[in-house]
């Protein structure tokens, strides 16, 4: 029995010795791999560090280069082996890369019974706590102090009505807006001035701070005009599920000579002769044949100054020049029985669109003439494909066959088949079932094309002096490379705008691919940040890649200690329709990992602002960047300790 125990002990000692030998071998292997990673970091720093950076960003730039060197490798196997030893796997090292790696190296050399000594010296590095401090400092420099009880700022795009609706601006500020965004692609300097004055007044009334960011319009590539449709309007009454009229259509009758807008919502507005209009009294019947030849009636109900209200319980299509006849009778219509004849004045033309289906050809024209739908002969054979112009015909020299094209936020897609001096032919490859509708003034994305266009347009350069005088930040649209950033910085210097924070809007595939060099260029300014323009970026890079791309932008910006603005379609359904989707609530919660979240305009923007404020307050106790916060979990109360 004693002999068996001694044999078992020897076997255990042998196993323990073998395990310890394997462990030390693993440690030596890891030390070698981490030392090589450290060498790569220092080499990338030596090769690309720019001594011309602003002093506030010098060490952050080194950390960014260290992070880029680290992420040039697939570290998953290394992470698993580090975790097996109970050590940090470097998964949260973004803000202090070299310090994290060296701490792990030091632990490994201690396990191996040695003392770790750096084989090469590094420049000033970022400590563990200092990375978070620098990100907070740079965020406050760009976006302002954080609001009470919330770490993430909220940016709101001001609608045009903010120029004349002070109450709206005050409500936005009172309900949590921390930055007001003015998009220079819309309105003008007079409207922008009124928006800013309303904001200053609201700041004083609410005692809340709010910075102003003005986005440069940039070279926006959009579809040109489409020929107008017929001058016809349609109205119809509201009906229940059985077809019974619940509410008549309300028609606003106004004079051709001095038209007035209806004081409340109208189903349709009809211009008529003022002399004929003045003779209309409540109770009179107005009869006519509509565009389909159907006999129709509307009844005058009210007098509103020189205008009249009428109601109709019938669906009607009315075109310019339609004769109108007045009757006091409800008898069937007979033109000879009526006097007091009027006529519908000129109606606005209906907005036309091009219907495009998979396999169709679309001609994109250099000439800014009105686009036209496809034309067919009597047998339904194509005579000429649909044609549409573009707002930037200079793109033609940069386009090549087989490159993809997306229209209207990715709703319609195609491939360039032929390129000529005056036009290009596109084969439609993606659209909804039954065909998509392409209208005027819709965005165009060319993710495969290398467009060599200036990022700053003549309009942008005209707007910069106003922005430098009135804004705190400038949003740089259509930025693609570091040369674009340096160009903006030079123009800001010329108009005394060096104090402006620069926000790089990452909205194209080129900008995403050049993000590290864009950040290093922006770090020549005193304050800078990044906006993830997720709408255009998803079209450019593919929707299936969007989750991955926004994660990478968050990581790289954190390594540079620069704040991120999470933008596009945040609570969009709530802002536009008053009711959120479940998916966008989850999306808004994920946005807590950024330093700022942007809301776009909509009729229910104040409701969306309140909801986002509440979501962000709740989430900040659960998540900080990539780290889950172990706040008290309410579900754990079920198993509370006695």
N, C-alpha and C positions, 0 to 999 in steps of 0.2 A: 504494500500500500504506500509506504514512504517513497519507494522507488518510483512509482507511478506519479506521485506528486512532484518529485524532482524533475521527471521528464516533462511534465506539463508546464512547469515553471520555465524550463529551458526553452520550450517551444514558444511560450508567451514572450520571453525575452527576445527570442529571434524575430518574432513578428513585430514587436515594438521597435526593435532596431531597424528592421526593414522599413517600417512606416516612417520612422524618423529620418532615415536616409532618403526616402522618397520626398519627404517634406522639405528637407534641406536642398535637394536637387531642384525642386520646384521653385524654392526661394531664389536660388542662384539664377535660374532661368528668368524669373520675373525681374530681378535686379538688372540683368543684361538688357531685357526689352525696354524697361523704363528708362534706363540710361541712354539707350539709343533714341527714344522719343524725346528726351530732354535735349540731346544734341541737335535733333531736327528742329526743335523749337528755337534754340539759340541761333541756328543757321538762318532760319526764315526771318528772324528778327534782324540779323546782321544784313541780310540781302534787301529787305524792303522797308525798314524803319526810316521814316522821313523826319529829319530834324527840324523841318519847317512847320511842324504842327503847332497848334495853339497849346500853350503851357498846361491848360486845364486837361488836355487829352493825351499828353505825352505817354504816361505810363499805361493808360487804357489802350493806346495803340499797340504797345508791346504785348499786352495781354491778348488782344485780338489776334496778333500774329502767332502767338503761342497756341491759341485755340485752333487756328486754321491748320497749323502744323500737326496738332494732335488729331484733327478730324480728317486728315489725309489718309489715315489708316483705318482699317476695320478692326475695332477693338473688342469685339464681342467675346472672343475666346479669352482674351486677356482679362476682361472684366469678370468672367466666370471663375477663373483661377484666383483672382484677388479676393473675390467674395468667399471662396472656399476656405480662405485663411482668416476670414473675419475682418478684412481690410476694405477701405474705400475702393469702389470700382471706378472712380473718376466720373461718375454719371451726373454729378452736379457741380462740375468744376468750372463752369463757364466764366464766372466773374473773378476767379483766382486760379488760373490754370497751372502756372509753374509752381505756386505754393502747394497746391494739392498734390501734384506729382512728386515734389521733393519730400513732402511729409510721408507719402507711401514708401518712397525709396529709403527714407531714414528708418522706418519701422522694419522694412525687410532686411536691411543690413544689421539691425539689432538682433533680429531673429537668427540671422546667420552668425552672430557672435562677432561682428565686425563693427567698425565705425565708418559711416558714410562720409566721404569727402567729395565735394564738387570737382569734377574734372575740368570744368570751364566756368568762368565767371559770367554772371548775367547782369543786365542793367537793373535799375530799380524795379522791383517786382511788387505785385499786389498781394497783400496778406488776405487771410480768410475774411475778416470782418470788413476790411477796407474796400473790397469789391462791392459789397452792398452799399457802403457809405458813398462811394463814388457814383453809383447808379442813381441813388437818391439825390445827390447833389446836382448831377447833370439834368435829372428830371425836373427839379425845382428851377434850375436855371432856364430851361426851355419852356416848361408848361406852367410855372408858378407854383406857389405853395399848395400842398394837398389840402382838400377841403376837410372840415371837421367830420370825424367818424367814418371817413372813406379814404382809402389809399389811392384808388384809381380815379383819374380825372374823367370828366365827360365833356366831349366836344359836340356842339350842335351846329349844323349848317343852317344859317339864317335864310328863310324864304324871302322873296321880294317884298312881301307885305310887311316885313320887319322895318322897312324904311318909313312907314307911315302908321304902323300899329304899335304904339308904345306899350300897351297892355300886354301884348304877346311877348315882347322882349323882357318885360319885368317878370312875367310868369315863368319864362324859361330860366331866368337867373334865380328867382326865388325857389324853384324846384330842383336846382342842382346843376345848372350849366356852369362849367368852369372855364371853357374856352368857346368863343363865338367864331364860327368859320364863315367867311365871305368868299364865295366862288366868283372870281373875276371873269369867268366865262359868261356871266349873266349880269344884267343891270349895267349901271355906269357909275362914274365917280360921284355924281349928285346923289344917287340912291345910296351908295356906300356911305357917304357922309352922314346922311340921315340915320342910317342903321347905327353908326358909331355914336352919334349924338344920343339916340335912344338908349344905347347900352350904357353910356356914361351917366345918364340920368337914372337909369335903373340901378347902377352900382351905388350911387349915392343914396337912393331910397332903400335898398335892401341891405346896404353895408356889406356887400359881398364883392370879392375880387373876380375878375374875368378877363382873360387875355384875348386878344384878337389875332386870328390867323387868316391871312388872305392868300388864296390859292391862285397862282398864275394860270391863265387859260391854257397856254401851251399850244402846239400845232395839232389841234384836234381834227382828226380825219373822220369825216362824216359823209353820208349820202347827201347829194344835192336835191334840188326841187323836183317834184313829180307834177306832171300836168294836172290841173284841177279837174275834178269831176263835174257833173251837172249842177246847176243852181237849183237845188231841190232840198226841201226839208220834210221830215216825217214826224208826225205826232201820233200817239195812241193813248187811249185811256188805260188806267190800271184796272185789271180784271181779276176775279177770283179763279179758283181751280175749275169752276164750272163755266167760265166764260162770261159771267155777269160783271157789269161795270161796277167797280168799287169806288172809283174817283174819276171824274172827267179830266181830259187834258186841258190845261190852262194856257190860253193863247194871249200873248201881249201884243196889242195893236198899237203901233207908234207911227209918227209921221215920217215921210221920206225926207222932208225938208229940214226938220229939226228932231232927229231921233233921240229918244230917251231910253235908258236902260230900265228894266223892270225893278221895282224896289224889293221884290222877293223872287224866289225861283219860279221860272216859267217853263212850260213844256216846249214852247216855240215862240219866237218873236217874228212878227210879220210887219214889214214896212208898207204903208199905203199913203195915198195923198192926204195931206192935212185937211184940205177942204172937205173931202169925203168923210174923213174920220170924225170931223166936228159935228156931223149930222147923225152920228150913231147914238142911240139911247138904249138904256137897259131894257131887255125884253125883246129887242129886235133880232130877227133871224138873218144870218148871212149865209147865202147858199152859193155853191160853186160845183164845178166838175173838177175832180183832182187829176193828177198826172196820168192815172189809169183810166180816166173817163168815168169814174164812179161819182154818183151824186152825193154830195156831202153838205152838212149843215153845222154851223157853230152859232151859239147864242150869246149876245152881248150881256154881261152881268154887272159890270161896274164902270164908273167913270173915274179916271185917275189923272186929274189935271187935263192936259190936252190928249192924253192917251186913253185907251179903253182895254178892259179885260173881257175876254170871251171864253166860253167853254165848249168842248166838243166831246160827245160820247162815241165818236167813230174814228177809226184809224184813217189817216189821210196822208197823201204825198202831194205837196204843194210846190209848184215851180214859179220862177219869176214870170210875171205877166199874166198870171191866172186871173180871169175876170171874176169879180165878186158882186153878188146881187143882194139887195136888202129887201126883206119881206116882213110883214107883221103876221103872216100866216104860216101854218105848219103844213100847208097843202103841198103836193108834189111839185117839183120845180118845172117851170115853163118860162123860158127867157123872156118871151113876149109880155108876160104879166108883170115884169119887174121894172122899176125905175131906179134911180139912185145907184147907178152902176159904178163900181170901183175896180181897182186892179192892184194885184200884188206887185210891189216894187222889186228892185234888184236884190236877190238873196245871195248870201255868201256861197261860193262854190264848195261842194263837199270835198273833203280831203281824199285824194286818190291814193292808191297803193298798188304795188306790183305783186301779183300772186305767183309764187315760185314753188315748184315741186321738184323732187329728186329727179335728176336726169335732164332738167331744163338748162338751157343756156341763158346767161345774163351778160349783156354787154355793158361794161363800165366805161363811160365816155370821158375824155379829157375836157370836152367842151361843156361849159356850164349851162346847157340848154335843158329844158324841162324833160324829165324822164317819161317814158311811155310804156304801157303794158305791151305784152306780146300781141301780135296781130296774126289772124288766121283767115284762110279762104273759106268758101261756103262748104267745102268738104271737111273742114276742120284741120287742114294741113297748115303747118307753120309757115308764115310768110316772112316774119321778122321777129327775132327774140326780143324780150323786154330790155329796155335801155335805161340806165340811171347814171347821172354825173356824180363826181366827187368834189369835195371842197378843196382838196390839195392835189391838183393835177401833176405837180412836180414829182409825185411818187412813181409815176410811170417808168422813169428811167432806172428805178431800183428794183422793179419786179421781174420775176423770172417764171417760166412755165413750171408746173408741178408744186408751186408754193400754195399754201392754204390761205383762205380768206374767211373771216367770220363777220357777220352783220348782226346788228341789234343785240348786243350782249350775248352772242353765241346762239341766237334762235335760228339763224340760217347760216349754213356753211357751204363752202365750195372750194374748188381747186382751179387755179389759173391754168388754162390750156394754151392760150395764144396771147402774145403781147405785141401790140403794134404801136406806132407813134401816137395815134389818135384815140385808141381804145384797147381794152383787153377783153378777152372772152373767158368767162368763168363757167365751169360746169357745177351745177348745184348738186351737192352730195348729202347734205343734212338739212332736214326741215321737218316740221310736224306732219302727221298724217293728214292728207287732204290738201297740203300746201301751206306755206308760210306767207305772211303779208309783210312786204318790205316797204316802208314809208320814207318820206323825206326826213333829213336831220337825224338819222340813226348812225350810231358808232360803227366804225370799221376797224377790225383788228387784223394785222398781218404778221403773225408770230414767226413765220419762216423767213421773212424778208428783212434784209439789212437796209433800213431806211436811213440815208445820210441827210437828214434834215436838221436844221438848227433847232435846239430845244427851246430857245428863247425867240419868240416871234416879235415882229414890230409892235404888236399890241402889248405884249409883255413888257417890252422896254419902255413903252409909254406909261404903263401902269406902275412901274417900279418906284418912281419918285413919290407917288401917292402912298404906296404901300410902306415905303421907308418912313414916311411922316406919320402915318396913322396906325400901323400894325405893330405887333410884337413878334410875329413869326411870319415867314413866307413859305407857302407850300410850293414845291418845285415839281410841276407836272412834266411827264414825258422825259424825265431824266434817264440817260442811258449809260454814260461813262464818266470817268473822273474829269475829262475835259469840259463836259457840260457844267459840272459843279464849280470848277475854277472860273468858268465864264460868268456864272451867276455871281460868284464872290467878287469878281472884278467890277461888274456893273453895280453891285451894291456899294462898293467902295466909292464909285463915281458919284452916287447920289446920297452919300452920307448914311448908308444903310447897313454898315458893318455890325451894328448892335442887334440886328434882326436874327432870331434863331432860324435855322434852315431845316425844313422838314422834307426829306427825300421821299417822294411818292413812288413806291415800287409797284408799277402797274403794267410793266411789260416783261417778257421773257428776258430781253437783253439786260434790263435793270437788275433782275434777280440774279442772273449769271455774273454780273459785275458788282454785286453788293459789297464785297470786302473792299474793293478799290474805291467804290463810291463813299463808303464810310470813312476811309482814311483821308479822302479828299475833303469831306465835310468837316473833319476834325481839325482843319485849318481855321475854322470859325470858332467863336467862343462857345456857341451852343448849337446843337444839332440833334436830330432825331429821325425816325423812320415811320412812314405810314404804309401799312399793308393794304393797298387798294385791291381788295379781294375780288371785286367784280371783274375788272379788266384782266387781272392776273389769272383768274380761273379760265377765262376765255383763251388767253395767250398760252398757258401751260397745260391746260386740260383740267376739267373739274375733278377727275379722279386723283390728281396730284395735289389739289389745293391744301388738303390737311397737312400733307408732308411739307409743302413749301412754307406755309405759315409757321410751322414749328421751326424750320431751319432759320427763318428770318428772326424769330424770337431768340433763338440760341446765339446767333452771330451778333445781334444787337446787344444782348446781355454781356457777351464777351468784350464788346467795345464800351460797355457801361453807358449806352445811349438808350433813351426811352423809345418805346414803340407805341404807335397809335393803331388800334385795331379798327378797321373801317370797312364800310360797304355792307348794306343789307342787315345791319344790326337792328333787330326788332322792327323790320321794315313793314311787315303786315300789320303790326299794331299801330305804327305811325301813320300808315295810309288808310287802313280800314277800321281801326279801333279794336281789333281782336287779334291777339298773337297766335302763332302756331306753336305747337309743343317743341318742334325742332329749333325754332329761333330763341326760345327761352333757354334751352341747353347751350346754344351758341353764345348767347349773352353771358352765361355763367362761365364759359371757357375763356371769354375775353378778359377775365380778371387777371390773367397772367401778363397782360400788357400794362403799360403805364397810363394809357388813355384809351377811351372807346368813343367812336364817333357815331352820332345819330344823324340820319338824313332827314330832310324836311318832309312834312306830311300834315294832313288836317288834324291828326291826333298826336302831334309831336310832344305836347306837354304830358299826355298820358304815358307815352313811351319813355319820356325822361324820368317820370316818377317810378315806373316799373324798373328801369335800368338802375336807378339809384338804389332801390331796394335790393335787387339781385346782387349788385356789387358789394353792398354792405354785408349781406349774408355770406357771400362766398369768401371774403377776405379772411375769415376765421378758419377756413378749411384749406385754402390753397395760397401759396406764395411762390410765384414763378413755377418751377418744376417740382417744388417740394410740397408734399401733403402735410398740413398742420394737424397735429393730434389734439384738437380741441375735444372737450368732453363730448362723448357721443350719446345722444339721448336714448338710443336703442339699448345701450349697455345698462340702463337702469333696471331692465328686466332681471338682470343677474347681479344686482347690487350686493356688495359685501355686507355681511352682517356686522 
